[in-house]
Amino acid sequence: MSIFRHPQSLIESESIGDGTRIWAFAHVLPGARIGRDCNICDHVFIENDVIVGDRVTIKCGVQLWDGLRIEDDVFVGPNATFTNDPNPRSKHHLTEYPPTIIRAGASIGANATILPGITVGQHAMVGAGAVVTRSVPPHAVVVGNPARIVRYAEGTAAATAHGIAPALGAAREREPEVVVRGVRLIPAPTIHDMRGNLIARETGKGLPFPPTRCFTVFDVPSKEVRGAHAHRECEQFLVCLKGSAAVVCDDGERRQEFALTSPELGLYLPPMVWGIQYKYSADAVLLVFASHPYDAADYIRDYDLFLSELHATPSRRGPG
């Protein structure tokens, strides 16, 4: 197998994988490295310090500048813009460009702009015309200027047919099927009284473990994302006392999104489940119970490391 070179293309690199197709008026500089089975469309420019993985599609009118790393199975839409200098000046060149990383399976929409030093996570999706000013978590969908998370993507290779299922926040409504390993929705009824309402939880009765720590999260701007980590040992139980917040749970194989909209419904997160909270309402107050005291070493804040530890030690996957 060999590569396809359109006669109107200019290809100076010798590091191009089998099956890759490079179309008219594309220009690839000598230092660029391109993987197998890629599709490089018309009027694409690829600079020297650029690495492109396997099965990547680069649509027309895209420039890939020094410092860009694109992993396998990425889609880059027409006229998407990558940048590599946070303070560009004419004829002023950096000695080293901040790495911009587009992780495996991600999609970049048409006319999106990616600022330098950004990482777009695995299977994330950047909407058309979005301006990405901060790193995008795995599986997130971002739109707008500046780009904000609006939901989490379905249909990644690791997802089951359930995909992402929104949960009902009120305990009195039908509870959804929970597909993420070890995660549970635990209701507690409201005791109504003319003097004011009350919800009670005790260990073993609405509270799944004896807590050693609790904390509250509030006054979160709606654009912000919290969590984005897993715990090696600590268990957590989340209750939205006021307002609403969305929680995405990920066990490395399945993801599910829950909308916590009532203090009657709590969400249990076991160890080794990746948790993200976002879509906070302006008045949201999220109460979190933890089974262990704070320990920085218990946190896994890198999604790749989380997956690596899961795969290295299957027993760490927790209860099914």
C-alpha positions as CSV (number, residue, x, y, z in Angstrom):
1,M,0.0,0.0,0.0
2,S,1.2,3.5,-0.7
3,I,0.0,7.1,-0.3
4,F,-2.1,9.0,-2.8
5,R,-0.4,12.3,-3.9
6,H,-2.5,14.7,-6.0
7,P,-0.3,16.1,-8.7
8,Q,-1.1,19.6,-7.5
9,S,0.0,18.9,-4.0
10,L,3.5,19.7,-2.5
11,I,4.7,17.0,-0.1
12,E,8.2,17.5,1.4
13,S,7.8,15.0,4.3
14,E,8.8,11.4,4.0
15,S,7.0,10.4,7.2
16,I,3.6,9.7,5.8
17,G,1.7,6.4,6.6
18,D,0.3,4.0,4.1
19,G,-3.1,4.6,2.7
20,T,-3.1,8.4,3.4
21,R,-4.5,10.6,0.6
22,I,-3.3,14.2,0.1
23,W,-5.3,16.3,-2.3
24,A,-4.8,19.4,-4.5
25,F,-2.9,22.4,-3.2
26,A,-2.0,20.8,0.1
27,H,1.5,21.6,1.3
28,V,3.3,19.4,3.9
29,L,6.7,20.6,5.2
30,P,9.6,18.2,5.7
31,G,9.4,17.7,9.4
32,A,5.7,16.8,9.6
33,R,4.7,13.3,10.5
34,I,1.3,11.9,9.3
35,G,-0.1,8.5,10.1
36,R,-1.9,5.8,8.1
37,D,-5.2,6.1,6.3
38,C,-5.5,9.9,6.7
39,N,-7.5,12.2,4.4
40,I,-5.8,15.6,3.9
41,C,-8.1,17.7,1.7
42,D,-7.5,20.7,-0.6
43,H,-5.6,23.8,0.6
44,V,-4.3,22.3,3.8
45,F,-0.9,23.5,5.1
46,I,1.1,21.4,7.6
47,E,4.1,22.9,9.3
48,N,7.2,21.0,10.5
49,D,6.6,20.3,14.2
50,V,3.3,18.6,13.7
51,I,2.3,15.0,14.4
52,V,-0.9,13.6,12.9
53,G,-2.1,10.2,14.0
54,D,-3.9,7.4,12.0
55,R,-7.3,7.8,10.3
56,V,-7.4,11.5,10.7
57,T,-9.5,13.7,8.4
58,I,-8.4,17.3,7.8
59,K,-11.0,19.1,5.7
60,C,-10.3,22.0,3.3
61,G,-8.7,25.3,4.3
62,V,-7.0,24.1,7.6
63,Q,-3.5,25.1,8.7
64,L,-1.6,22.9,11.2
65,W,1.1,24.9,12.9
66,D,4.2,23.9,14.9
67,G,3.4,22.4,18.3
68,L,0.2,20.7,17.2
69,R,-0.4,17.0,18.1
70,I,-3.4,15.3,16.6
71,E,-4.1,11.7,17.8
72,D,-5.9,8.9,16.0
73,D,-9.4,9.1,14.5
74,V,-9.8,12.9,14.8
75,F,-12.0,14.9,12.5
76,V,-11.0,18.6,11.7
77,G,-13.8,20.5,9.9
78,P,-13.3,23.0,7.1
79,N,-11.5,26.2,7.9
80,A,-10.9,25.3,11.5
81,T,-8.1,27.5,12.9
82,F,-5.3,26.4,15.2
83,T,-3.0,29.0,16.9
84,N,0.4,28.4,18.5
85,D,1.5,31.8,19.9
86,P,-0.4,33.5,22.7
87,N,1.2,36.9,22.0
88,P,1.9,36.9,18.3
89,R,4.1,39.7,16.8
90,S,5.3,40.1,13.2
91,K,8.8,38.6,12.8
92,H,8.9,37.6,16.5
93,H,9.2,33.8,16.8
94,L,9.1,31.6,19.9
95,T,12.0,29.2,20.5
96,E,9.4,26.6,21.5
97,Y,5.7,26.5,20.8
98,P,3.2,25.5,23.5
99,P,1.8,22.0,22.6
100,T,-1.8,21.9,21.5
101,I,-3.2,18.4,21.7
102,I,-6.3,17.0,20.0
103,R,-7.0,13.6,21.7
104,A,-8.2,10.5,20.0
105,G,-11.7,10.5,18.5
106,A,-12.3,14.2,19.0
107,S,-14.1,16.4,16.4
108,I,-13.4,20.0,15.6
109,G,-16.3,21.8,13.8
110,A,-16.0,24.1,10.8
111,N,-14.5,27.5,11.5
112,A,-13.7,26.7,15.2
113,T,-10.7,28.5,16.7
114,I,-8.4,26.6,19.1
115,L,-6.1,28.8,21.2
116,P,-2.5,27.7,21.9
117,G,-1.7,25.2,24.7
118,I,-5.2,23.8,24.7
119,T,-6.0,20.0,25.1
120,V,-9.3,18.8,23.5
121,G,-10.1,15.5,25.3
122,Q,-10.9,12.1,23.9
123,H,-14.1,12.0,21.9
124,A,-14.9,15.6,22.7
125,M,-16.8,17.7,20.1
126,V,-16.1,21.4,19.4
127,G,-19.1,23.0,17.7
128,A,-18.9,25.0,14.5
129,G,-17.5,28.5,15.0
130,A,-16.6,27.9,18.7
131,V,-13.6,29.8,20.2
132,V,-11.9,27.4,22.6
133,T,-10.0,29.3,25.3
134,R,-9.6,26.5,27.8
135,S,-9.0,22.8,27.7
136,V,-12.0,20.6,26.9
137,P,-12.7,17.5,29.0
138,P,-13.1,14.1,27.4
139,H,-16.5,13.5,25.8
140,A,-17.6,17.1,26.3
141,V,-19.5,19.1,23.7
142,V,-18.6,22.8,23.7
143,V,-20.1,25.6,21.7
144,G,-20.0,29.4,21.6
145,N,-17.5,32.2,22.1
146,P,-15.9,31.5,24.5
147,A,-16.7,27.8,24.2
148,R,-18.7,26.4,27.1
149,I,-19.8,22.8,27.8
150,V,-23.4,22.2,26.9
151,R,-23.6,18.5,27.2
152,Y,-21.6,15.3,27.0
153,A,-21.3,13.3,23.8
154,E,-23.0,10.0,23.1
155,G,-21.8,7.2,20.9
156,T,-18.2,6.9,21.8
157,A,-16.6,3.5,21.2
158,A,-16.6,2.6,24.9
159,A,-20.3,3.5,25.4
160,T,-23.1,0.9,25.5
161,A,-26.4,1.3,23.8
162,H,-27.6,3.2,26.8
163,G,-25.3,6.2,25.9
164,I,-25.9,9.1,28.2
165,A,-29.3,8.9,30.0
166,P,-30.5,12.0,31.8
167,A,-31.9,11.2,35.3
168,L,-35.0,12.6,36.9
169,G,-34.1,14.8,39.8
170,A,-37.2,14.4,42.0
171,A,-37.4,11.2,44.0
172,R,-41.1,10.9,43.5
173,E,-40.8,10.6,39.7
174,R,-39.7,7.4,38.0
175,E,-36.0,6.8,38.6
176,P,-33.9,5.9,35.5
177,E,-31.9,2.7,35.1
178,V,-28.4,3.4,36.3
179,V,-25.8,1.8,34.0
180,V,-22.6,3.1,35.5
181,R,-20.9,0.5,37.6
182,G,-21.5,1.0,41.4
183,V,-23.4,4.3,41.1
184,R,-26.7,4.5,42.9
185,L,-29.6,6.9,43.2
186,I,-30.8,6.9,46.8
187,P,-34.1,8.7,47.7
188,A,-35.2,10.2,51.0
189,P,-38.8,11.4,51.5
190,T,-39.7,14.9,52.5
191,I,-41.5,15.2,55.9
192,H,-44.0,18.0,55.4
193,D,-44.9,20.2,58.3
194,M,-46.6,23.6,58.4
195,R,-43.6,24.9,60.3
196,G,-41.3,23.8,57.5
197,N,-40.2,20.7,55.7
198,L,-37.5,18.2,56.7
199,I,-35.4,15.5,55.0
200,A,-33.5,13.1,57.2
201,R,-30.7,10.6,56.3
202,E,-28.9,8.2,58.6
203,T,-26.0,5.8,57.9
204,G,-27.7,2.8,56.3
205,K,-30.9,4.7,55.9
206,G,-30.5,7.0,53.0
207,L,-26.7,7.5,53.6
208,P,-24.6,4.7,52.2
209,F,-21.5,5.0,54.4
210,P,-20.4,6.7,57.6
211,P,-19.1,10.1,56.5
212,T,-15.9,11.5,57.9
213,R,-16.1,14.8,56.0
214,C,-18.6,16.9,54.2
215,F,-18.4,20.1,52.2
216,T,-20.8,22.3,50.2
217,V,-20.3,23.8,46.7
218,F,-22.2,27.0,45.9
219,D,-22.1,30.3,43.9
220,V,-20.7,28.4,40.9
221,P,-20.9,30.4,37.7
222,S,-23.1,28.3,35.3
223,K,-20.2,28.1,32.7
224,E,-17.9,26.4,35.2
225,V,-17.1,22.7,35.5
226,R,-16.2,21.1,38.9
227,G,-15.1,17.7,39.8
228,A,-13.4,16.1,36.7
229,H,-11.6,13.5,38.8
230,A,-11.9,10.1,40.4
231,H,-11.0,8.8,43.9
232,R,-8.9,5.7,44.5
233,E,-10.5,4.9,47.9
234,C,-12.9,7.6,48.9
235,E,-16.7,7.2,48.4
236,Q,-18.9,10.2,47.9
237,F,-22.6,11.0,48.2
238,L,-24.0,14.1,46.5
239,V,-27.2,15.9,47.3
240,C,-28.4,19.2,45.7
241,L,-30.0,21.0,48.6
242,K,-31.1,23.9,46.5
243,G,-31.3,24.7,42.8
244,S,-30.0,22.1,40.4
245,A,-26.7,20.6,39.0
246,A,-25.8,17.9,36.5
247,V,-23.4,15.1,37.4
248,V,-21.7,12.9,34.8
249,C,-20.5,9.6,36.0
250,D,-18.0,7.5,34.0
251,D,-16.7,4.0,34.9
252,G,-14.4,3.7,31.9
253,E,-16.9,1.8,29.8
254,R,-20.2,3.6,30.3
255,R,-21.2,7.2,31.0
256,Q,-24.4,8.6,32.4
257,E,-25.6,12.1,33.2
258,F,-27.9,12.7,36.2
259,A,-29.8,16.0,36.9
260,L,-30.0,16.6,40.6
261,T,-32.9,18.9,41.1
262,S,-34.3,18.0,44.5
263,P,-32.8,17.3,48.0
264,E,-35.0,14.2,48.0
265,L,-32.6,12.4,45.7
266,G,-28.9,11.7,46.4
267,L,-26.3,10.2,44.1
268,Y,-23.7,7.7,45.4
269,L,-20.3,7.7,43.6
270,P,-18.0,4.7,44.5
271,P,-14.3,4.8,44.2
272,M,-12.8,4.6,40.7
273,V,-15.7,6.4,39.0
274,W,-14.9,9.6,37.2
275,G,-17.2,12.4,38.3
276,I,-18.0,15.7,36.7
277,Q,-20.5,18.4,37.9
278,Y,-21.7,21.2,35.6
279,K,-24.8,23.1,34.6
280,Y,-25.1,24.6,38.1
281,S,-28.1,26.8,38.5
282,A,-27.3,30.3,39.9
283,D,-28.8,29.3,43.3
284,A,-27.4,25.7,43.5
285,V,-26.1,24.4,46.8
286,L,-24.5,21.0,46.4
287,L,-23.7,19.0,49.6
288,V,-21.1,16.3,49.4
289,F,-20.5,13.6,52.0
290,A,-17.1,11.8,51.8
291,S,-16.0,8.6,53.5
292,H,-12.4,9.6,54.0
293,P,-10.6,12.8,55.1
294,Y,-9.1,14.9,52.4
295,D,-6.0,13.3,50.9
296,A,-4.5,14.8,47.7
297,A,-3.0,11.4,46.8
298,D,-6.4,9.8,46.6
299,Y,-7.4,12.0,43.7
300,I,-6.9,11.0,40.0
301,R,-7.2,14.2,38.0
302,D,-6.0,12.9,34.7
303,Y,-8.5,10.9,32.6
304,D,-5.8,8.8,30.9
305,L,-4.3,7.8,34.2
306,F,-7.8,6.9,35.5
307,L,-8.3,4.6,32.5
308,S,-4.8,3.2,32.9
309,E,-5.4,2.3,36.6
310,L,-8.7,0.7,35.8
311,H,-7.2,-1.5,33.1
312,A,-4.1,-2.4,35.1
313,T,-6.1,-3.6,38.1
314,P,-9.6,-4.9,37.1
315,S,-10.5,-5.4,40.7
316,R,-10.4,-1.6,41.1
317,R,-13.5,-1.3,39.0
318,G,-15.6,-1.6,42.1
319,P,-19.0,-3.4,42.5
320,G,-21.0,-4.2,39.4
